[in-house]
């Protein structure tokens, strides 16, 4: 007894009709890849891979497909699925989340400090001519004071 006869006998007991023609295996004709959510660096790439067949049938083969490595959003990934000796490949450019750009506000411009008139007799930082004049005046004053001390001592003798 061949298998067809066995199947027919079992089918008749179960009340099911067995087709006279042998069923043909659907042949894989392609795959499609869809990205379900934006990719964030370090996150998981969320894809759906769907296989289509010559019979018009399609099914989700995401867990069976192979995805090539990629490093960041903008890279192209290659997805491959193989079934019954037929290999199909699809590519997809990974879409990432738009970076949230927060503009940095420009620093506030405060009023410039008011420049006061420099006093005539106080040297100002960085005013070399005035500092030199004071040093010369101080040296001359010390010399005169020293000379006055010498004259005063001589008079006392």
DSSP file (Angstrom, degrees, kcal/mol; ACC not computed):
  #  RESIDUE AA STRUCTURE BP1 BP2  ACC     N-H-->O    O-->H-N    N-H-->O    O-->H-N    TCO  KAPPA ALPHA  PHI   PSI    X-CA   Y-CA   Z-CA
    1    1 A X              0   0    0      0, 0.0     2,-0.1     0, 0.0     0, 0.0   0.000 360.0 360.0 360.0 129.0    0.0    0.0    0.0
    2    2 A X     >  -     0   0    0      1,-0.1     4,-1.9     4,-0.0     3,-0.2  -0.344 360.0-104.4 -84.5 170.4    1.4    3.4   -1.0
    3    3 A X  H  > S+     0   0    0      1,-0.2     4,-3.0     2,-0.2     5,-0.2   0.827 118.1  59.0 -64.2 -33.4    1.4    6.5    1.1
    4    4 A X  H  > S+     0   0    0      1,-0.2     4,-2.3     2,-0.2    -1,-0.2   0.914 106.7  47.1 -64.4 -40.8   -1.4    8.0   -0.9
    5    5 A X  H  > S+     0   0    0     -3,-0.2     4,-2.4     2,-0.2    -1,-0.2   0.894 112.3  50.3 -67.5 -39.2   -3.7    5.1   -0.2
    6    6 A X  H  X S+     0   0    0     -4,-1.9     4,-2.6     2,-0.2     5,-0.2   0.941 111.6  47.8 -62.4 -46.6   -2.8    5.3    3.5
    7    7 A X  H  X S+     0   0    0     -4,-3.0     4,-2.6     1,-0.2    -2,-0.2   0.884 111.5  51.0 -62.5 -38.5   -3.5    9.0    3.6
    8    8 A X  H  X S+     0   0    0     -4,-2.3     4,-2.3    -5,-0.2    -1,-0.2   0.898 110.5  49.2 -66.4 -40.2   -6.8    8.5    1.7
    9    9 A X  H  X S+     0   0    0     -4,-2.4     4,-1.7     2,-0.2    -2,-0.2   0.926 114.4  43.8 -65.3 -44.7   -7.8    5.8    4.2
   10   10 A X  H  X S+     0   0    0     -4,-2.6     4,-1.9     1,-0.2    -2,-0.2   0.904 113.6  52.2 -65.8 -41.4   -7.0    8.0    7.2
   11   11 A X  H  X>S+     0   0    0     -4,-2.6     5,-3.3    -5,-0.2     4,-0.9   0.879 107.7  51.3 -64.7 -38.4   -8.7   11.0    5.6
   12   12 A X  H  <5S+     0   0    0     -4,-2.3     3,-0.2     3,-0.2    -1,-0.2   0.882 108.8  50.7 -68.6 -36.3  -11.9    9.0    5.0
   13   13 A X  H  <5S+     0   0    0     -4,-1.7    -1,-0.2     1,-0.2    -2,-0.2   0.893 114.4  45.0 -63.7 -38.3  -12.1    7.9    8.6
   14   14 A X  H  <5S-     0   0    0     -4,-1.9    -1,-0.2     2,-0.1    -2,-0.2   0.576 115.5-117.2 -82.9  -9.2  -11.6   11.5    9.6
   15   15 A X  T  <5S+     0   0    0     -4,-0.9     2,-0.4     1,-0.3    -3,-0.2   0.793  70.0 133.3  80.0  27.9  -14.1   12.7    7.1
   16   16 A X      < -     0   0    0     -5,-3.3     2,-0.4    -6,-0.1    -1,-0.3  -0.908  53.8-128.8-115.1 139.1  -11.6   14.8    5.2
   17   17 A X        -     0   0    0     -2,-0.4     2,-0.5    -3,-0.1    -9,-0.0  -0.705  16.7-149.9 -85.0 136.0  -11.1   14.9    1.4
   18   18 A X        -     0   0    0     -2,-0.4   -10,-0.0   -10,-0.1    -6,-0.0  -0.915  24.5-116.1-103.3 127.0   -7.6   14.3    0.1
   19   19 A X        -     0   0    0     -2,-0.5     4,-0.1     1,-0.1    -1,-0.0  -0.289  12.7-134.5 -63.7 148.6   -6.9   16.1   -3.2
   20   20 A X  S    S+     0   0    0      2,-0.1     2,-0.2     0, 0.0    -1,-0.1   0.868  86.3  71.2 -71.0 -36.8   -6.1   13.8   -6.1
   21   21 A X  S    S-     0   0    0      1,-0.1     2,-0.2     3,-0.0    -2,-0.1  -0.531  94.8-105.7 -82.6 148.6   -3.2   15.9   -7.3
   22   22 A X        -     0   0    0     -2,-0.2     2,-0.2     1,-0.1    -1,-0.1  -0.518  38.7-112.2 -70.9 136.3    0.0   15.9   -5.3
   23   23 A X        -     0   0    0     -2,-0.2     2,-0.3    -4,-0.1    -1,-0.1  -0.470  29.9-139.1 -69.6 137.9    0.5   19.2   -3.4
   24   24 A X        -     0   0    0     -2,-0.2     2,-0.3    -3,-0.0    -1,-0.0  -0.766  17.9-112.6 -99.8 147.6    3.4   21.3   -4.6
   25   25 A X        -     0   0    0     -2,-0.3     2,-0.1     1,-0.1    -1,-0.0  -0.586  32.2-117.4 -76.5 131.2    5.8   23.1   -2.3
   26   26 A X        -     0   0    0     -2,-0.3     2,-0.5     1,-0.1    -1,-0.1  -0.435  29.1-133.6 -66.4 144.8    5.5   26.8   -2.4
   27   27 A X        -     0   0    0     -2,-0.1    27,-2.4    -3,-0.0    28,-0.2  -0.877  15.4-115.4-108.0 133.2    8.7   28.4   -3.6
   28   28 A X  E     +A   53   0A   0     -2,-0.5    25,-0.3    55,-0.2     3,-0.1  -0.439  35.5 172.9 -62.6 128.7   10.3   31.4   -1.9
   29   29 A X  E     -     0   0A   0     23,-3.0     2,-0.3     1,-0.4    24,-0.2   0.603  54.2 -32.2-115.6 -18.0   10.3   34.4   -4.2
   30   30 A X  E     -A   52   0A   0     22,-1.4    22,-2.9    58,-0.1    -1,-0.4  -0.981  46.0-125.0 177.8 171.7   11.5   37.3   -2.1
   31   31 A X  E     -A   51   0A   0     -2,-0.3     2,-0.4    20,-0.2    20,-0.2  -0.977  12.5-155.2-135.3 152.6   11.7   39.1    1.2
   32   32 A X  E     -A   50   0A   0     18,-2.3    18,-2.6    -2,-0.3     2,-0.4  -0.956   8.4-153.2-124.4 148.4   10.9   42.5    2.4
   33   33 A X  E     -A   49   0A   0     -2,-0.4     2,-0.4    16,-0.2    16,-0.2  -0.972  10.7-176.2-124.4 134.3   12.4   44.3    5.4
   34   34 A X  E     -A   48   0A   0     14,-2.2    14,-2.3    -2,-0.4     2,-0.5  -0.995  21.5-137.6-130.5 134.8   10.7   47.0    7.5
   35   35 A X  E     -A   47   0A   0     -2,-0.4    12,-0.2    12,-0.2     3,-0.1  -0.819  15.2-167.8 -90.3 126.0   12.2   49.0   10.3
   36   36 A X        +     0   0    0     10,-3.0     2,-0.3    -2,-0.5    11,-0.1   0.746  66.3  12.6 -88.3 -25.8    9.6   49.3   13.1
   37   37 A X  S    S-     0   0    0      9,-0.8     9,-0.4    58,-0.1    -1,-0.2  -0.990  88.7 -87.8-149.9 151.8   11.2   52.0   15.3
   38   38 A X        -     0   0    0     -2,-0.3     2,-0.4     1,-0.1    58,-0.3  -0.304  46.8-118.9 -60.4 145.8   14.0   54.5   15.0
   39   39 A X  B     -c   96   0B   0     56,-2.8    58,-1.4     6,-0.1     2,-0.4  -0.710  23.9-162.0 -88.6 135.1   17.4   53.1   16.0
   40   40 A X    >   -     0   0    0     -2,-0.4     3,-2.9     4,-0.2    55,-0.0  -0.936  38.3 -89.4-113.6 143.2   19.3   54.7   18.9
   41   41 A X  T 3  S+     0   0    0     -2,-0.4     3,-0.1     1,-0.3    31,-0.1  -0.214 115.0  11.8 -52.8 130.1   23.0   54.1   19.4
   42   42 A X  T 3  S+     0   0    0      1,-0.3    -1,-0.3    29,-0.2    30,-0.0   0.344 108.1 112.0  83.7  -6.8   23.6   51.0   21.5
   43   43 A X  S <  S-     0   0    0     -3,-2.9     2,-0.4     1,-0.1    -1,-0.3  -0.117  75.6 -85.5 -87.5-172.1   19.9   50.0   21.2
   44   44 A X        -     0   0    0     -3,-0.1     2,-0.6    -2,-0.0    -4,-0.2  -0.812  35.3-122.9 -99.1 136.0   18.3   47.0   19.5
   45   45 A X        -     0   0    0     -2,-0.4     2,-0.9    -6,-0.1    -7,-0.1  -0.686  24.1-151.0 -78.0 119.4   17.5   47.3   15.8
   46   46 A X        +     0   0    0     -2,-0.6   -10,-3.0    -9,-0.4    -9,-0.8  -0.815  30.7 157.4-100.2 102.1   13.7   46.5   15.5
   47   47 A X  E     -A   35   0A   0     -2,-0.9     2,-0.4   -12,-0.2   -12,-0.2  -0.834  33.4-150.2-121.9 158.0   13.0   45.0   12.1
   48   48 A X  E     -A   34   0A   0    -14,-2.3   -14,-2.2    -2,-0.3     2,-0.5  -0.998  13.1-163.7-125.2 127.0   10.3   42.8   10.6
   49   49 A X  E     -A   33   0A   0     -2,-0.4    12,-2.8   -16,-0.2    13,-0.6  -0.949   6.3-168.5-112.5 124.8   11.3   40.4    7.8
   50   50 A X  E     -AB  32  60A   0    -18,-2.6   -18,-2.3    -2,-0.5     2,-0.4  -0.954   8.2-151.0-118.5 128.0    8.5   39.0    5.6
   51   51 A X  E     -AB  31  59A   0      8,-3.0     8,-2.0    -2,-0.5     2,-0.3  -0.771  10.3-158.0 -94.8 139.9    9.0   36.2    3.1
   52   52 A X  E     -AB  30  58A   0    -22,-2.9   -23,-3.0    -2,-0.4   -22,-1.4  -0.901   5.8-156.5-118.3 150.5    6.8   35.9    0.0
   53   53 A X  E >   -A   28   0A   0      4,-2.3     3,-2.1    -2,-0.3   -25,-0.2  -0.815  31.5-109.8-126.1 161.2    6.1   32.8   -2.0
   54   54 A X  T 3  S+     0   0    0    -27,-2.4   -26,-0.1     1,-0.3   -28,-0.0   0.666 115.4  63.2 -65.2 -16.0    5.0   32.0   -5.6
   55   55 A X  T 3  S-     0   0    0    -28,-0.2    -1,-0.3     2,-0.1     3,-0.1   0.499 120.6-106.0 -85.4  -3.8    1.7   30.9   -4.3
   56   56 A X  S <  S+     0   0    0     -3,-2.1     2,-0.2     1,-0.4    -2,-0.1   0.346  79.6 133.1  94.3  -6.4    0.9   34.4   -3.0
   57   57 A X        -     0   0    0     -5,-0.0    -4,-2.3     2,-0.0    -1,-0.4  -0.484  33.1-174.6 -77.0 147.6    1.5   33.3    0.6
   58   58 A X  E     +B   52   0A   0     -6,-0.2     2,-0.3    -2,-0.2    -6,-0.2  -0.983   3.7 178.4-140.0 153.8    3.6   35.4    2.9
   59   59 A X  E     -B   51   0A   0     -8,-2.0    -8,-3.0    -2,-0.3     2,-0.5  -0.991  35.7 -98.4-153.4 157.5    4.9   34.9    6.5
   60   60 A X  E     +B   50   0A   0     -2,-0.3   -10,-0.2   -10,-0.2     3,-0.1  -0.658  37.4 166.9 -79.4 122.0    7.1   36.6    9.1
   61   61 A X    >>  +     0   0    0    -12,-2.8     4,-1.6    -2,-0.5     3,-1.2  -0.005  31.2 126.9-122.5  26.6   10.6   35.1    9.1
   62   62 A X  T 34 S+     0   0    0    -13,-0.6     3,-0.4     1,-0.3    -1,-0.1   0.890  75.3  47.6 -53.9 -45.6   12.2   37.8   11.3
   63   63 A X  T 34 S+     0   0    0      1,-0.2    -1,-0.3   -14,-0.1    -2,-0.1   0.669 115.0  47.1 -73.6 -14.9   13.7   35.3   13.8
   64   64 A X  T <4 S+     0   0    0     -3,-1.2    18,-0.3   -15,-0.1    -1,-0.2   0.623  94.1  92.3 -98.6 -16.9   15.0   33.1   11.0
   65   65 A X  S  < S-     0   0    0     -4,-1.6     2,-0.5    -3,-0.4    16,-0.2  -0.378  71.2-128.9 -80.3 157.8   16.6   35.8    8.9
   66   66 A X  E     -D   80   0C   0     14,-3.1    14,-2.8    -2,-0.1     2,-0.5  -0.920  17.8-159.1-108.4 130.6   20.3   36.9    9.2
   67   67 A X  E     -D   79   0C   0     -2,-0.5    12,-0.2    12,-0.2     3,-0.1  -0.932  17.0-127.9-111.4 129.3   21.0   40.6    9.6
   68   68 A X        -     0   0    0     10,-2.6     2,-0.0    -2,-0.5    -1,-0.0  -0.276  36.4 -89.9 -70.0 161.4   24.5   42.0    8.7
   69   69 A X        +     0   0    0      8,-0.1     2,-0.3     2,-0.0     9,-0.1  -0.328  46.7 175.0 -69.4 152.1   26.4   44.0   11.3
   70   70 A X        -     0   0    0     -3,-0.1     3,-0.1     1,-0.1     7,-0.1  -0.961  23.9-152.3-151.2 162.7   26.1   47.8   11.3
   71   71 A X        -     0   0    0      1,-0.3     2,-0.3    -2,-0.3   -29,-0.2   0.744  67.2  -6.7-111.1 -32.1   27.5   50.5   13.6
   72   72 A X  S >  S-     0   0    0    -31,-0.1     3,-1.8   -30,-0.0    -1,-0.3  -0.963  83.7 -64.8-157.7 169.4   25.1   53.4   13.6
   73   73 A X  T 3  S+     0   0    0     -2,-0.3    22,-0.2     1,-0.2     3,-0.1  -0.341 116.1  41.7 -58.4 144.5   22.0   55.0   12.1
   74   74 A X  T 3  S+     0   0    0     20,-2.8    -1,-0.2     1,-0.4     2,-0.1   0.117  88.2 117.4  98.9 -20.1   22.6   55.8    8.4
   75   75 A X    <   -     0   0    0     -3,-1.8    19,-3.0    18,-0.1     2,-0.5  -0.427  66.9-120.6 -75.3 155.6   24.4   52.5    7.8
   76   76 A X  E     - E   0  93C   0     17,-0.2     2,-0.3    -2,-0.1    17,-0.3  -0.857  25.1-159.2 -98.1 130.5   23.0   50.0    5.3
   77   77 A X  E     - E   0  92C   0     15,-3.2    15,-2.1    -2,-0.5     2,-0.5  -0.831   7.3-143.4-106.4 148.6   22.1   46.5    6.7
   78   78 A X  E     - E   0  91C   0     -2,-0.3   -10,-2.6    13,-0.2     2,-0.5  -0.949  12.0-161.1-111.7 129.0   21.8   43.4    4.6
   79   79 A X  E     -DE  67  90C   0     11,-3.5    11,-2.5    -2,-0.5     2,-0.4  -0.933   8.6-171.5-113.2 131.2   19.1   40.9    5.5
   80   80 A X  E     -DE  66  89C   0    -14,-2.8   -14,-3.1    -2,-0.5     2,-0.4  -0.964   8.0-179.6-126.1 138.9   19.3   37.4    4.2
   81   81 A X  E     - E   0  88C   0      7,-2.5     7,-3.0    -2,-0.4     2,-0.4  -0.998   6.2-167.7-137.9 134.8   16.8   34.5    4.4
   82   82 A X  E     + E   0  87C   0     -2,-0.4     2,-0.3   -18,-0.3     5,-0.2  -0.970  11.6 165.6-126.6 136.9   17.3   31.0    3.0
   83   83 A X  E >   - E   0  86C   0      3,-2.7     3,-2.2    -2,-0.4   -55,-0.2  -0.954  67.7 -12.8-152.2 129.5   14.7   28.3    2.6
   84   84 A X  T 3  S-     0   0    0     -2,-0.3     3,-0.1     1,-0.3   -56,-0.0   0.853 129.2 -49.1  48.8  43.0   14.7   25.0    0.6
   85   85 A X  T 3  S+     0   0    0      1,-0.2     2,-0.5     0, 0.0    -1,-0.3   0.436 115.0 114.6  82.1  -0.7   17.8   26.1   -1.3
   86   86 A X  E <   -E   83   0C   0     -3,-2.2    -3,-2.7     2,-0.0     2,-0.5  -0.904  46.8-165.2-105.8 128.3   16.5   29.5   -2.3
   87   87 A X  E     -E   82   0C   0     -2,-0.5     2,-0.4    -5,-0.2    -5,-0.2  -0.947   4.5-172.8-115.4 130.2   18.3   32.5   -0.8
   88   88 A X  E     -E   81   0C   0     -7,-3.0    -7,-2.5    -2,-0.5     2,-0.4  -0.937   2.8-165.8-121.2 146.2   16.8   36.0   -0.8
   89   89 A X  E     +E   80   0C   0     -2,-0.4     2,-0.3    -9,-0.2    -9,-0.2  -0.975   7.7 178.0-132.7 143.1   18.5   39.2    0.2
   90   90 A X  E     -E   79   0C   0    -11,-2.5   -11,-3.5    -2,-0.4     2,-0.3  -0.980  14.5-146.5-139.7 152.0   17.2   42.7    1.0
   91   91 A X  E     -E   78   0C   0     -2,-0.3     2,-0.3   -13,-0.2   -13,-0.2  -0.872  12.5-175.6-119.8 156.0   18.9   45.9    2.1
   92   92 A X  E     -E   77   0C   0    -15,-2.1   -15,-3.2    -2,-0.3     2,-0.6  -0.986  25.0-131.8-149.9 135.1   17.8   48.7    4.4
   93   93 A X  E     -E   76   0C   0     -2,-0.3     2,-0.3   -17,-0.3   -17,-0.2  -0.821  37.2-120.7 -88.5 121.6   19.3   52.0    5.5
   94   94 A X        -     0   0    0    -19,-3.0   -20,-2.8    -2,-0.6     2,-0.5  -0.438  22.8-147.4 -68.9 125.1   18.9   52.2    9.2
   95   95 A X        -     0   0    0     -2,-0.3   -56,-2.8   -22,-0.2     2,-0.2  -0.799  16.1-163.1 -94.3 132.2   16.9   55.2   10.3
   96   96 A X  B     -c   39   0B   0     -2,-0.5   -56,-0.2   -58,-0.3     2,-0.2  -0.592  29.2 -85.0-108.0 172.1   17.9   56.8   13.6
   97   97 A X        -     0   0    0    -58,-1.4     2,-0.4    -2,-0.2    -1,-0.1  -0.495  48.5-106.7 -72.1 145.1   16.1   59.1   16.0
   98   98 A X        -     0   0    0     -2,-0.2    -1,-0.1     1,-0.1     2,-0.0  -0.605  42.3-112.1 -70.5 126.1   16.5   62.8   15.2
   99   99 A X        -     0   0    0     -2,-0.4     2,-1.0     1,-0.1    -1,-0.1  -0.349  24.8-119.1 -62.9 138.8   18.9   64.2   17.7
  100  100 A X        -     0   0    0      2,-0.0     2,-0.7    -2,-0.0    -1,-0.1  -0.689  31.8-160.7 -79.2 107.2   17.3   66.6   20.1
  101  101 A X        -     0   0    0     -2,-1.0     2,-0.7     2,-0.0    -1,-0.0  -0.812   7.7-169.5 -95.8 118.8   19.2   69.8   19.5
  102  102 A X        -     0   0    0     -2,-0.7     2,-0.0     0, 0.0    -2,-0.0  -0.925  23.1-130.2-106.3 113.3   18.9   72.3   22.3
  103  103 A X        -     0   0    0     -2,-0.7     2,-0.6     1,-0.1    -2,-0.0  -0.355  16.7-126.4 -65.6 139.5   20.4   75.6   21.2
  104  104 A X        -     0   0    0     -2,-0.0    -1,-0.1     1,-0.0     3,-0.1  -0.754  28.0-122.9 -85.2 123.3   22.8   77.1   23.7
  105  105 A X        -     0   0    0     -2,-0.6     2,-0.1     1,-0.1     3,-0.1  -0.352  27.7-106.2 -67.4 146.4   21.7   80.6   24.5
  106  106 A X        -     0   0    0      1,-0.1    -1,-0.1    -2,-0.0     3,-0.1  -0.432  45.3 -96.2 -67.5 143.8   24.2   83.3   23.9
  107  107 A X        -     0   0    0      1,-0.1     2,-0.1    -2,-0.1    -1,-0.1  -0.305  45.7 -99.8 -62.6 146.7   25.7   84.7   27.0
  108  108 A X        -     0   0    0     -3,-0.1     2,-0.7     1,-0.1    -1,-0.1  -0.432  31.4-132.1 -67.9 138.3   24.1   87.8   28.4
  109  109 A X        -     0   0    0     -2,-0.1     2,-0.2    -3,-0.1    -1,-0.1  -0.820  24.7-162.5 -92.9 119.4   25.9   90.9   27.5
  110  110 A X        -     0   0    0     -2,-0.7     3,-0.1     1,-0.1     2,-0.0  -0.631  32.4 -85.6 -97.9 160.4   26.3   93.1   30.6
  111  111 A X        -     0   0    0     -2,-0.2    -1,-0.1     1,-0.1     2,-0.1  -0.346  50.4-106.7 -61.6 143.4   27.2   96.7   30.5
  112  112 A X        -     0   0    0      1,-0.1    -1,-0.1    -3,-0.1     3,-0.1  -0.441  44.2 -95.1 -68.5 145.3   30.8   97.4   30.4
  113  113 A X        -     0   0    0      1,-0.1     2,-0.3    -2,-0.1    -1,-0.1  -0.316  45.3-105.2 -61.6 145.0   32.3   98.6   33.7
  114  114 A X        -     0   0    0     -3,-0.1     2,-0.6     1,-0.1    -1,-0.1  -0.529  28.3-132.4 -74.5 134.1   32.5  102.3   33.8
  115  115 A X        -     0   0    0     -2,-0.3     2,-0.3    -3,-0.1    -1,-0.1  -0.760  22.1-154.1 -88.1 123.7   36.0  103.7   33.5
  116  116 A X        -     0   0    0     -2,-0.6     2,-0.2     1,-0.1     3,-0.0  -0.642  27.8 -95.8 -95.2 156.8   36.7  106.2   36.1
  117  117 A X        -     0   0    0     -2,-0.3     2,-0.3     1,-0.1    -1,-0.1  -0.497  42.9-119.9 -67.0 134.4   39.2  109.0   35.7
  118  118 A X        -     0   0    0     -2,-0.2    -1,-0.1     1,-0.1     6,-0.1  -0.603  30.4-108.5 -79.3 137.0   42.5  108.0   37.2
  119  119 A X    >   -     0   0    0     -2,-0.3     3,-0.9     1,-0.1    -1,-0.1  -0.283  23.0-124.4 -62.0 149.1   43.7  110.2   40.0
  120  120 A X  T 3  S+     0   0    0      1,-0.2    -1,-0.1    -3,-0.0    -2,-0.1   0.812 105.6  40.5 -65.3 -32.1   46.6  112.4   39.1
  121  121 A X  T 3  S+     0   0    0      2,-0.1     2,-0.5     1,-0.0    -1,-0.2   0.327  98.3  80.9-107.0  10.2   48.8  111.2   41.9
  122  122 A X  S <  S-     0   0    0     -3,-0.9     2,-0.1     0, 0.0     9,-0.1  -0.964  77.1-126.8-118.0 124.0   48.1  107.4   42.0
  123  123 A X        -     0   0    0     -2,-0.5     2,-0.3     7,-0.1    -4,-0.1  -0.403  23.3-141.0 -67.4 143.1   49.9  105.1   39.5
  124  124 A X    >   -     0   0    0      3,-0.2     3,-2.3    -2,-0.1     7,-0.2  -0.774  29.1 -91.2-103.4 148.9   47.5  102.9   37.5
  125  125 A X  T 3  S+     0   0    0     -2,-0.3     3,-0.1     1,-0.3    -1,-0.1  -0.341 112.9  13.5 -58.4 130.7   48.3   99.3   36.7
  126  126 A X  T 3  S+     0   0    0      1,-0.2     2,-1.4    -2,-0.1    -1,-0.3   0.402  88.4 122.1  85.2  -3.6   50.0   99.1   33.3
  127  127 A X    <>  +     0   0    0     -3,-2.3     4,-2.1     1,-0.2     3,-0.4  -0.657  35.9 175.7 -92.5  81.7   50.8  102.8   33.2
  128  128 A X  H  > S+     0   0    0     -2,-1.4     4,-2.6     1,-0.2     5,-0.2   0.833  72.0  54.8 -60.1 -38.6   54.6  102.3   32.9
  129  129 A X  H  > S+     0   0    0      1,-0.2     4,-2.0     2,-0.2    -1,-0.2   0.913 110.5  45.8 -64.9 -41.1   55.4  106.0   32.4
  130  130 A X  H  > S+     0   0    0     -3,-0.4     4,-2.3     2,-0.2    -2,-0.2   0.914 112.8  50.2 -68.2 -42.9   53.6  107.0   35.6
  131  131 A X  H  X S+     0   0    0     -4,-2.1     4,-2.4     1,-0.2    -2,-0.2   0.926 111.2  49.3 -61.9 -44.5   55.2  104.1   37.6
  132  132 A X  H  X S+     0   0    0     -4,-2.6     4,-2.5     1,-0.2    -1,-0.2   0.908 109.3  52.5 -61.6 -41.5   58.7  105.1   36.4
  133  133 A X  H  X S+     0   0    0     -4,-2.0     4,-2.5    -5,-0.2    -1,-0.2   0.909 110.1  48.0 -61.2 -43.0   58.0  108.7   37.3
  134  134 A X  H  X S+     0   0    0     -4,-2.3     4,-2.7     2,-0.2    -1,-0.2   0.896 110.9  50.7 -65.8 -39.7   57.0  107.7   40.8
  135  135 A X  H  X S+     0   0    0     -4,-2.4     4,-2.5     2,-0.2    -2,-0.2   0.927 112.8  46.0 -63.8 -44.0   60.1  105.5   41.2
  136  136 A X  H  X S+     0   0    0     -4,-2.5     4,-2.5     2,-0.2    -2,-0.2   0.916 113.5  49.4 -64.1 -43.2   62.4  108.3   40.1
  137  137 A X  H  X S+     0   0    0     -4,-2.5     4,-2.4    -5,-0.2    -2,-0.2   0.905 111.7  49.1 -62.8 -42.3   60.6  110.8   42.4
  138  138 A X  H  X S+     0   0    0     -4,-2.7     4,-2.5     2,-0.2    -2,-0.2   0.919 111.7  48.6 -63.7 -44.1   60.9  108.4   45.3
  139  139 A X  H  X S+     0   0    0     -4,-2.5     4,-2.2     1,-0.2    -2,-0.2   0.916 112.6  48.0 -62.6 -43.0   64.6  107.8   44.7
  140  140 A X  H  X S+     0   0    0     -4,-2.5     4,-2.5     2,-0.2    -1,-0.2   0.898 111.1  51.3 -65.0 -40.0   65.2  111.6   44.4
  141  141 A X  H  X S+     0   0    0     -4,-2.4     4,-2.7     1,-0.2    -2,-0.2   0.913 110.3  48.6 -63.7 -42.8   63.3  112.2   47.6
  142  142 A X  H  X S+     0   0    0     -4,-2.5     4,-2.8     2,-0.2    -1,-0.2   0.894 110.8  50.9 -63.7 -39.7   65.3  109.6   49.4
  143  143 A X  H  X S+     0   0    0     -4,-2.2     4,-2.5     2,-0.2    -2,-0.2   0.922 112.0  46.6 -64.5 -43.6   68.6  111.1   48.1
  144  144 A X  H  X S+     0   0    0     -4,-2.5     4,-2.5     2,-0.2    -2,-0.2   0.909 112.9  49.7 -64.7 -41.4   67.5  114.5   49.3
  145  145 A X  H  X S+     0   0    0     -4,-2.7     4,-2.1     2,-0.2    -2,-0.2   0.915 111.0  49.5 -63.6 -42.0   66.5  113.1   52.7
  146  146 A X  H  X S+     0   0    0     -4,-2.8     4,-2.0     1,-0.2    -2,-0.2   0.908 111.6  49.0 -62.1 -41.7   69.8  111.4   53.0
  147  147 A X  H  X S+     0   0    0     -4,-2.5     4,-2.3     1,-0.2    -2,-0.2   0.884 109.4  52.1 -65.4 -38.4   71.6  114.6   52.1
  148  148 A X  H  X S+     0   0    0     -4,-2.5     4,-2.4     2,-0.2    -1,-0.2   0.878 108.0  51.8 -65.9 -37.7   69.6  116.5   54.6
  149  149 A X  H  X S+     0   0    0     -4,-2.1     4,-2.2     2,-0.2    -1,-0.2   0.914 110.0  49.1 -64.3 -42.8   70.5  114.0   57.3
  150  150 A X  H  X S+     0   0    0     -4,-2.0     4,-2.0     2,-0.2    -2,-0.2   0.928 112.5  47.5 -62.5 -45.3   74.2  114.3   56.5
  151  151 A X  H  X S+     0   0    0     -4,-2.3     4,-1.9     1,-0.2    -2,-0.2   0.908 111.0  51.9 -63.9 -42.2   74.0  118.2   56.6
  152  152 A X  H  X S+     0   0    0     -4,-2.4     4,-1.4     1,-0.2    -1,-0.2   0.888 109.2  49.6 -63.4 -40.8   72.1  118.1   59.9
  153  153 A X  H  X S+     0   0    0     -4,-2.2     4,-1.0     1,-0.2    -1,-0.2   0.890 108.8  52.6 -66.4 -39.4   74.7  115.8   61.5
  154  154 A X  H >< S+     0   0    0     -4,-2.0     3,-0.5     1,-0.2    -1,-0.2   0.884 107.4  52.1 -65.3 -36.8   77.5  118.0   60.4
  155  155 A X  H 3< S+     0   0    0     -4,-1.9    -1,-0.2     1,-0.2    -2,-0.2   0.833 104.9  56.7 -68.5 -30.0   75.9  121.0   61.9
  156  156 A X  H 3<        0   0    0     -4,-1.4    -1,-0.2     1,-0.3    -2,-0.2   0.736 360.0 360.0 -74.3 -20.6   75.5  119.2   65.2
  157  157 A X    <<        0   0    0     -4,-1.0    -1,-0.3    -3,-0.5    -2,-0.2   0.460 360.0 360.0 -80.7 360.0   79.2  118.6   65.5
